[in-house]
Amino acid sequence: MFAIVDIETTGGHASANGITEIAIIVHDGVRPVKTFHSLVNPGMPIPSYVSALTGIDDAMVAEAPTFAELAPHVALKLQGCVFVAHNVNFDYSFIRHHLLQSGIDFNARKLCTVRLSRKLFKGLPSYSLGNLCRSLDIEIKDRHRAMGDAEATMRLFERMLKADTEGVIGGMLKAGSRDRYLPLHLPNEQVDALPEAPGVYYFHDARDRVVYVGKAVNLRQRVVSHFSNNNP
């Protein structure tokens, strides 16, 4: 069973931000079998740039349940499922963090449809949800709303299930697969090329500015450890 998840949030990382909307589509690998959707009161103001993107503002969520009120229902829907999302570590880190805040220790296997699409649909100009669906002629209704994006991700995932003739999905779900936790723009091959030896390593941003410097006895092991726990 797969739980296809999409959330809208007040910001980019879980420890300092809230969830404003959540959608879950439980899929048995053939068809959707149940859904869950709700606006969520994040307990903090929604920034204007987020409202401009999603259409969700403070007035819309004022009477919505908090995530703590929804947590038992969310955990029940996700129970026993592979957690599937477009850029899965983002959604997973928020859900796991806020379930923990509600006293529920949640862990699940993860599957990222961005990384999966790069393996199954090679050579496309962009793998963002909107551009990928445009390339594959998949309609998105209510873009940047949780259920609209979850439904588009579901149709994309169904396309992937049919295209996967070589067991790519199974390989990505194996316990040791780095596809389960590496960031979107860090290829497995780049990690594999790191030496298992002492040294100093640098992280650069998109403009090639150094944003972090570290040292390690085992470079490969240390770099991987930065991403393996989905730190909120």
Helices and strands as residue ranges (DSSP letters): E 2-9, G 14-16, E 19-27, E 32-39, H 48-54, H 58-61, H 67-78, E 82-85, H 88-101, E 110-112, H 113-120, H 129-135, H 146-163, H 168-172, G 178-180, H 188-192, E 199-204, E 210-216, H 219-225
